[in-house]
Structures are given as C-alpha cells and as structure tokens.
Amino acid sequence: MTKDLSLPLPLPLRHIAIIMDGNGRWARSQGKIRSEGHRRGAETVREIVTESVKLGLEQLTLYCFSSENWKRPESELQALMFLLEHFMISERELMIRQNVRLKIIGRKEGIPASAIKEMELSQEITSQNTGLTLCLAINYGSRQEIVDAVRNIARRVVNGEITAAEIDQKITESYFSESLYTAGMPDPDLLIRTAGELRLSNYLLWQLSYAEIWVTECCWPEFNISLFHQAITDYAQRTRRFGAVVE
C-alpha cells in the first residue's frame, strides 16, 4: 500500500466513523502517563481530518468520549477535559482554512462550562463551511441517544403533534432517524476501530446497521494515513448487499 491513495473515494463512501481506541495502552507501552496517549491521539485526529479533506470525504465522525468514560480516574478526566477545550481553540483556525464544518453530538452534562463555550463557538464559526463535516461524539452513548429520541417522540404525541391514529403512519425508520442526535447526517458507510477490539462499545448502534467494519491492532496514536488508505481500499473491495442478492 502506497502512502498516496491513487484512486478516488469508492462509491458510495460518504461517511467514515472511527472508534479511536488504545490511547492509554499506547502510552503504557511507551512508558508514559495515559494523558500523553490522549495528547498524541489528538495529533492523529488532526492528520486524519486533514487527509479526509484532501480525499473529499463528506463526513468523518469520531468517538472522542463516551458516556461510560466518566468512570475513569479524576486526574485522567481533568486531562481529557483540558485537551478537549484546547483542541477546540487550537484547531479552530485550521477548520476554517480547510472549510470543515464542526458538529458535536452527545449530552453536555458533566462537561466544564469553559469547554462547552469553546465547543459552541467552534460550531457556530464553522456552521457555514461547505466541506467535510467533522462530527465529534463527546459524552455520547448510543443507547442514551435512542432513549432521548423516544422521549422526544413521546412528547410530540402528548402535545398533539402526532395523534395516536397517526403513529403507525408517521413514525417510520426515517422519522426516528431524524429524531436522533445525528439528524440530517448520512449513516456511516465504514466503521474503523483501532487497538484490535471487536465490539461497537455503544457507538452509533442505529446508524451503523449496514456499515462495513474494519479493525486494526494498531492503537490510535500510531494510526496513520497509510492505514487510513488501507481501510478505504479494503472497503472498496467489498460488496454491500443490504440484505439483497447481488449476482
């Protein structure tokens, strides 16, 4: 595999989702503290976002911080929140130059107010950009997303926006999709997971229903453009059937 991807993006490849796993394991293998793994992982994010822009990808969604990650040691959580705020500030100018539109999904509870302020500012400043949509899943859990969608739909029924007689007709898969955090976004075509784990970890469970999955043993801080290209090339060689028979 060469470093340069000679072929255009295979179709249909609009949206790549990534579970960026292994920051802590990489740090431990290097004799460093876990926060150093997260810092190095942020550098990898910059590299992969920049390459996604060059390739003309429509959307890249990154699993940055799950709703289960609050179980980690307080010192690590503080480092992660600092890194989150710093990333919003330090990468803002680059996102503007690269015509990247930032979207953030997940709940705000627990996120420091200063970080929320920078997150909202970056989203506002990049909202009119027309290139790559960079979606960051922060304090995100797919089950909570689905529960929130059900609650919102239930409120619409209670408020009379949908009558009981209209439920079967109106509440379709498409309607439900538009009630999720990811409303208006295409479903991922390809899921990449680093560090060799073979599970979804409560990530985009509804949206990944028909995504192709590509896993590497490489930890996220070591993930690079060459591996990114390899994942895309492998995806291009697969046949997506969506339950049908392809002759």
Salt bridges, closest charged atoms under 4 A:
ASP21 OD2 - ARG25 NH2 3.01
ASP21 OD2 - ARG193 NH2 2.99
GLU36 OE2 - ARG39 NH2 2.68
GLU43 OE2 - ARG39 NH1 2.38
GLU43 OE1 - ARG40 NH1 3.50
GLU47 OE2 - ARG40 NH2 3.95
GLU51 OE2 - HIS229 NE2 2.78
GLU58 OE2 - ARG14 NH2 2.83
GLU76 OE1 - ARG34 NE 2.80
GLU76 OE2 - HIS38 NE2 2.81
GLU76 OE2 - ARG72 NH1 3.05
GLU91 OE2 - ARG46 NH2 2.86
GLU118 OE1 - ARG92 NH2 2.62
GLU120 OE2 - LYS108 NZ 2.58
ASP148 OD1 - ARG107 NH2 2.74
ASP148 OD1 - ARG151 NH1 3.63
GLU166 OE1 - LYS170 NZ 3.61
ASP189 OD1 - ARG240 NH1 2.96
GLU197 OE2 - ARG25 NH1 2.99
GLU197 OE1 - ARG199 NH1 2.96
GLU212 OE1 - ARG238 NH1 3.07
